Amino acid sequence: MGEMSMNMAIHAAVRRDLDRFLDALGRFPDGDRERADQLAAAWENFDEQLTRHHEGEHEIAWPALEKVGVSRDLLTQLDAEHDTMATALAATRTAMGALHTFASVADADVAHTAMKELQRVTVVHLEHEEAEIEPVYLAKKDTPELKAMGREFAKVGPVQGGTFFAWALDGATPDETDAIAHTVPKPVLTVITGLFGRTYRKSVAPAWRS
């Protein structure tokens, strides 16, 4: 695929998890509380990562992109898509909570329906954003505005950062891995994910190994 932005690599991680959830929910064994616990942990991480991503775009990315020439009208459209996505995310949060509580195949079916809608509206948004914004990220990556944007996004604690990178790298293609590693030197990335990615490896990754 060639060069891509960190934003595109994050989008790939979102798509992967949505596919994983749909597969897991479609095969959920009725009454399996251990599996319900695993999926609840994976959902908690995904919910946090996606929410932080779209809120961070509104608060940090959009102002920087407007400074390098992206129109306010386009950013308003993308924010409206964020609102639609947040509504679907809330509905899925409720459905996944019921599955965690009752661990029934009926609740898994409801969660699957909600997840499918979340996937639909999220992919519509991601495709729109990528078509309009990815060329800007690549063309303007060395501008002071986008470098400052990157520094703002990097202002997270080590555990949060380690969990994020472990999640983003889990199942990433070589191009996606390169896009992530481009923002953080590979030796540093190895240390961060090794020392501070424990949350992901212990509580989230088991959902995708079952």
N, C-alpha and C positions, 0 to 999 in steps of 0.2 A: 504493500500500500504506500510505502514511502513515509515522508515526514508528516507528523501529526502533532497537534498541541496536547498539552496535559489535559485540557478540557475534553478533547476527543477520547483520550484514554479513560477518563472518569466515566464518560458516557458508555463506553464499552463495558465497564464493570457494572453499571446499572442494568444494561441489557442482559448481561450474563446472569445476574441474580434473579431478574424477573423470569427468565427462562427456567432457572433452577427451581424457583418456587412453584411455577406451574407444573413442572414435572413431578416434584415431590408431593404437591397437593393432589395431583391426579392419581397417585399411587398410595395415598395415606391408608395405613391399616387401622381399621376401626378399633378404638379403645387403646391405641398405643401411646401411652403417656410419655414414655421416653422420647419417642419421635416428636410428639407435640412440644416437649421441652426444647429439643434441638431446633425445631423450626421457629419457635418463639425467640430463641437467642439470635438466630440468623435474621429474623424479621426486625428485632430491636436494633441491630446494627445497620441493616439496610435502611430502615426508617430514619435513623439518625443521619446516615451518610447522605441520603437523597435530600432530606430537609435542609441539612447544613449547606449542601451544594446549591440548591436553588435560592436559599436566603442569602448566601454569600455572593451569588451572582448579582442579585438586586442591590445589595449594600456595597459591594466592592468592585465587581467586574463592570457593571453597567456604567457607573460614573467614569471609569477609566476608558471604556470603549467609546463613550460619547466624546471624550476629549480627543480621540484619534479619528473622529469622523463618522462614527455610527449614528444614525439618525435617532432622535428621541421617539419618533413614531414607531420605529421597529422595536426599540427596547420596551415600549408600552405594550406592543403586541406580545412580546415574549413574556412580560410580566403577567399578562392576562392568561397565557398558557400555563404559567406557574400556578396561578390561582386555580385553574381547572385541575391541574395535577395534584395540588394540595387537597382539594375536595375528594378526589379519588383515593389519595393516600389515607385520609381520615377514615373513609369507609372501609378500606382494607385493614387498617389498624384495628377497627372494631371487630371485623370478621376474624382476624388472626388472634385477637384476644379471646374470642369465644372458643376457637379451636384449642387454644392453650388450656382453657378452663375445663372443657368437656371431652376433648380428644375423640370426638365422634367423626365418622366418615361423612355424616350429614353436614357438620360444621366445616369439614374440609372442602366439601362441594361448594358451600357458600363462599368460603375464602377463595376458592379457585375462580369463581365468577367475579368476585371483587378484584382479584389480582389480574385477571384478564383485562378488565376495564382499566385498571391502573397501567398495565402495559400499553394498552392502546393509546391512551392520552399522553403517556410519557414519550412513547416513540414518535408520535406526531410532533411533540415539542422538540425532541432531540433532533429530528431530521430538519425541522425548520431552522433551529438554531445553528446546526452544523452548516447548512447551506449558506446562511447569511454571515455567520460570525467566524467560522473556522478560517476562511481566507484572510480575515483581518488579524486574527491571532498570529498566523504565520508571517504575514507581511509586516506587521508592526511589533513583532516580538522583542526587538532590540530598542524600542522607544522608551524614554524615561517613564512614560505613563504606564506601560504594561510591565515594566520592571518593578515599578512601585506597587502595582497591583499584585504581582507575585509575592513581594515581601509581605503585603498585608495578609494574603492567604496563608503564608507560612507561620503566622503568629499563633501557633497552637502549642499545647503542652506535649511532652514526649510520648505519653501514653496515647493520647488522641492521635498524634501524628503517626505513631507506630501502627496503631489499629487501622488507620486510613490507608497507609501504604501496603500493609499486609492484605487488606481487602482489595485494593486496586490492582495488585499484582497477582492475585489468586486466579489463575486461568488466563492471564494476559498473553497476547501474542507477542512475538519478538518486537514488532513495531510499537505496540502499546507499552511494552517494558522499556524500550528505548526512550519513548516520549516521557515516561515517568522519571527515568534515570537522568534525563537531560536537565531536570529541575533540581535534582539532588545528586551529588557525586556518588557513584556506585559504592565505594567503600563506606560512605556515611549512610547510604540507604541500607546496606547490609547490616550495619550496627543498629540502626533505628528499628528495622523490622525484627532483628534478632532479639534485641533487649526489650522492646516495647510493643511488639506485636503479639504478646502472649494472650491478650484478651481475645483477639481474633482466632488464634490457633486453638485455644482451649474451649471457647464457648460457641464460636460461629462455624469454623471449618468442619466440625463433626456433622453438621447438617448436610453437607455436600459429599461426605464420604459414605453416607448410609444408603 
